[in-house]
Amino acid sequence: MRLPTLAASASLLLLALPLAACSGGSPTSAQPGGTAAGSAAGGSGTDAAAGSTAPVNVCSLMSAAQASAITGVKYASSKPGYNACLYTPASAPNGLTILVRPGAGTAAWHAELGLLQADGGTPAKPLTGAGDRAAGSGTEIGVQSGGHIIVVFDGDANSGGGFTHSIALAKAIIPKLH
C-alpha cells in the first residue's frame, strides 16, 4: 500500500506549491519546456482570480461514499489533512488522496505542472472535461477552476489507466468550491 509514500508526497506538495508560487521567478521557470505545456493545458497566460486562501475541508466536499461511487473502489474511511483528504480503501491496493489549494493563480498552475511531471516521470499532458485547465501525469491529475487547484492522486490507479475517475472526482468538487 502506498499511503505512507502518498502522505509524504501530499505533505511535500503542500509545502512546495506556496514556495513555488512565491519564488518570484517567471511562471515558466517551474515548467520545463516553457509556456507551451501551460498553453497546451489550457493556460491563457493571465492570472486566474485568486479567491480565498482559507483552508479547505476536502473531506466535507467529498465523502468516502461519494468517492467510492465515482471510482468503483470501496473506501472504508477518509482522514482530513490540511487542504487534503486521504481515503483508505477497504481492499484495493492504492488509497486516494485529494488536495485542494485555494488562492491559486497562473504561477501556482505552472508550479503544479512541474510537480505533475516530477511525480509522474513524464511531462504532464493536457486533459479536457474539468475546470479551466487540467493536466495529468503518472497516476495524478491537477485541475484549476477559478482560484483553486484540485489535485487527485491515484483516482484511477485501481482502474487500469486513463484519468476518467480522477476527472469525475474533480468535477464533483468544483461546484462546491464556488
Secondary structure, DSSP 4 states (H G I P E B T S, - for coil): --HHHHHHHHHHHHHHHHHHHTS-S-TTTTSTTTHHHHHHTT--SSPPP----S---HHHHS-HHHHHHHHS--EEEEEEETTEEEEEESS-S--EEEEEEES--HHHHHHHHHHHHHHHSSPPEEE-SSSSEEEEETTEEEEEETTEEEEEESSSTTTTSSSHHHHHHHHHHHHHH-
